[in-house]
C-alpha cells in the first residue's frame, strides 16, 4: 500500500515521497520522518501544505510522535529511539535551482577525493555481463 499511494501531487509511493519531502532514499529516513509520512496517510494531498510552508507545526509533530510511541509500546523501537525521535523534528528538503534532488550524504570534497581522474574506465564485455 505504501508503495502505491499518492503522498502529494504526483508523488506516488514511499520512495518518491522520501525523495520529494526529505531528499533521501526511503531506507535513509529517520524515525520521525517515517512517522510523519505515516501520519499523513489518511489524506496525504491535504497535508502537502506542510511541505509547501516549509515546516511542520509543533502540534502536528506531537501527532507524529504518537506513532513512534505506539511503536515503542509494541516493542518495535526502544525507549531511547523514542526519546531521540522527540528531539528530531523533521525538516523538509527543498532544493534551490541547480541543487541536486537528493541531499548530499557526503561532503563534496570527500566525493572529489574518491574520484580518480587518471583511472581508466573499464567497461565489462558482453560475455562478462551474462556469463558463458
C-alpha positions as CSV (number, residue, x, y, z in Angstrom):
1,X,0.0,0.0,0.0
2,X,2.8,2.5,0.9
3,X,4.4,1.9,-2.5
4,X,1.4,3.0,-4.5
5,X,-0.5,5.7,-2.6
6,X,-0.2,9.3,-3.6
7,X,1.8,11.2,-1.0
8,X,1.2,14.5,-2.6
9,X,0.5,16.0,-6.0
10,X,2.0,13.4,-8.4
11,X,4.1,11.8,-5.7
12,X,3.4,8.0,-5.7
13,X,4.9,5.6,-3.3
14,X,7.1,5.9,-0.3
15,X,10.4,6.1,-2.3
16,X,9.2,9.1,-4.3
17,X,7.8,10.7,-1.1
18,X,11.1,10.2,0.7
19,X,13.0,11.9,-2.1
20,X,10.4,14.7,-2.5
21,X,9.9,15.6,1.1
22,X,13.3,14.8,2.6
23,X,15.8,14.4,-0.3
24,X,16.7,10.9,0.8
25,X,16.1,7.3,-0.1
26,X,13.4,5.7,1.9
27,X,15.9,3.5,3.8
28,X,17.8,6.6,5.0
29,X,14.8,8.2,6.6
30,X,14.9,8.9,10.3
31,X,12.2,7.5,12.6
32,X,10.5,10.9,12.9
33,X,10.5,11.3,9.1
34,X,8.9,7.9,8.7
35,X,6.3,8.8,11.4
36,X,5.4,12.0,9.5
37,X,4.9,10.0,6.3
38,X,2.6,7.6,8.2
39,X,0.7,10.5,9.9
40,X,-0.4,12.0,6.5
41,X,-1.7,8.7,5.1
42,X,-5.4,9.4,5.7
43,X,-5.1,12.3,3.3
44,X,-1.6,12.9,2.0
45,X,-2.5,15.5,-0.6
46,X,-4.3,17.6,2.1
47,X,-1.2,17.7,4.3
48,X,1.2,18.6,1.5
49,X,0.8,22.2,2.6
50,X,3.3,21.5,5.4
51,X,6.0,20.9,2.8
52,X,5.0,24.0,0.8
53,X,5.0,26.0,4.1
54,X,8.5,24.6,4.8
55,X,7.9,23.2,8.2
56,X,5.7,21.1,10.5
57,X,3.7,22.8,13.2
58,X,4.6,21.8,16.7
59,X,1.1,20.3,17.1
60,X,1.5,18.1,14.0
61,X,4.9,17.0,15.2
62,X,3.4,15.9,18.5
63,X,0.9,14.0,16.5
64,X,3.6,12.1,14.5
65,X,5.3,11.2,17.8
66,X,2.1,9.2,18.8
67,X,3.0,6.8,16.0
68,X,6.5,6.4,17.4
69,X,5.1,5.9,20.9
70,X,2.8,3.2,19.6
71,X,5.8,1.5,18.0
72,X,7.7,1.7,21.3
73,X,4.7,0.2,23.2
74,X,4.7,-2.7,20.8
75,X,8.4,-3.2,21.1
76,X,9.2,-2.1,17.6
77,X,11.5,0.7,18.8
78,X,13.3,1.2,22.0
79,X,12.6,3.9,24.6
80,X,15.9,5.5,23.6
81,X,14.9,5.7,20.0
82,X,11.6,7.2,21.0
83,X,13.3,9.8,23.1
84,X,15.7,10.6,20.2
85,X,12.7,11.0,17.8
86,X,11.2,13.5,20.2
87,X,14.2,15.7,19.5
88,X,14.2,15.1,15.8
89,X,11.5,17.3,14.2
90,X,11.6,16.5,10.5
91,X,12.9,19.2,8.2
92,X,11.9,19.2,4.6
93,X,14.4,19.4,1.8
94,X,13.5,22.0,-0.8
95,X,16.4,22.1,-3.3
96,X,17.0,25.5,-4.9
97,X,17.7,25.9,-8.6
98,X,20.8,23.9,-9.5
99,X,20.8,21.9,-6.3
100,X,20.6,18.1,-6.5
101,X,17.2,16.4,-5.9
102,X,18.8,14.3,-3.2
103,X,20.6,15.6,-0.1
104,X,24.4,15.0,-0.3
105,X,25.3,12.2,2.0
106,X,29.0,13.0,1.8
107,X,30.9,16.2,1.8
108,X,31.6,17.3,-1.8
109,X,35.3,17.5,-1.1
110,X,35.2,13.9,0.1
111,X,33.5,12.8,-3.1
112,X,36.1,14.6,-5.2
113,X,38.8,12.8,-3.3
114,X,37.2,9.4,-4.2
115,X,37.2,10.2,-7.9
116,X,40.5,9.3,-9.6
117,X,40.6,11.3,-12.9
118,X,43.5,9.2,-14.2
119,X,42.0,5.8,-13.5
120,X,40.9,4.0,-16.7
121,X,37.3,3.3,-17.2
122,X,36.7,-0.4,-17.5
123,X,33.6,-1.4,-19.4
124,X,32.8,-5.1,-19.0
125,X,32.4,-7.2,-22.1
126,X,29.1,-8.5,-23.1
127,X,30.3,-12.0,-22.2
128,X,31.3,-10.9,-18.7
129,X,27.8,-9.4,-18.1
130,X,25.9,-12.6,-18.9
131,X,28.3,-15.4,-18.5
132,X,29.4,-18.1,-21.0
